[in-house]
Amino acid sequence: MQRIKTILEYKNEEEALGAAFEGGPVALAYHKFSDQIKQEVHAAYLTSVAPFKKGPGYEIPGEFVIARGQR
């Protein structure tokens, strides 16, 4: 197993939201949300990443884990 630590950089709120919801691991469920729920989820997410805001964008610490199984 290998862990890769990185900083996820987004130039603005729209880019950060797109990465989290449009193409992220929750994209399938997200696309079933009503517009009202999407707005609530966006607000909650932006609040959660507020400590990583840098100017108009974000620098969010991230970690990717790469693993391989063998039989």
C-alpha positions in Angstrom: 0.0 0.0 0.0 1.2 3.5 -0.8 -0.1 6.8 0.6 0.3 10.0 -1.5 -0.2 13.2 0.4 -1.0 16.3 -1.7 -2.7 19.7 -1.7 -5.9 19.9 -3.8 -5.9 23.4 -5.4 -9.1 25.0 -6.6 -9.2 28.5 -8.1 -12.7 29.3 -6.8 -15.9 27.9 -5.1 -17.3 26.7 -8.4 -14.2 24.5 -9.1 -14.1 23.2 -5.5 -17.8 22.2 -5.7 -17.5 20.6 -9.1 -14.6 18.5 -7.9 -16.5 17.3 -4.9 -19.9 16.7 -6.4 -19.9 16.6 -10.2 -17.1 14.2 -10.6 -16.4 13.0 -7.1 -17.3 9.8 -5.3 -20.8 11.1 -4.5 -21.7 12.2 -8.0 -24.3 9.6 -8.6 -26.3 10.4 -5.5 -25.7 14.1 -5.9 -27.4 14.2 -9.3 -30.6 12.9 -7.8 -30.8 15.7 -5.2 -33.3 18.5 -5.7 -32.0 22.0 -6.3 -32.8 23.0 -2.7 -30.8 20.1 -1.3 -27.9 20.8 -3.6 -27.8 24.4 -2.3 -27.8 23.1 1.3 -25.1 20.6 0.5 -23.0 23.3 -1.2 -23.3 25.6 1.8 -22.3 22.8 4.2 -19.3 21.8 2.1 -18.0 25.3 1.7 -18.3 25.8 5.4 -16.3 22.6 6.0 -13.5 23.7 3.7 -13.5 27.4 4.8 -10.2 26.9 6.9 -8.4 26.1 3.6 -9.6 29.2 1.7 -6.7 31.1 0.1 -7.9 34.3 -1.6 -10.7 33.4 -4.0 -9.6 29.7 -4.1 -8.8 26.8 -1.8 -5.8 24.7 -0.9 -7.2 21.5 0.7 -4.9 18.8 2.1 -5.6 15.4 0.6 -4.4 11.9 0.6 -4.7 9.2 -1.9 -4.2 5.5 -1.0 -3.0 3.1 -3.6 -3.4 -0.6 -2.8 -3.1 -3.8 -4.8 -4.6 -7.1 -4.0 -3.4 -10.5 -5.3 -4.9 -13.9 -5.1 
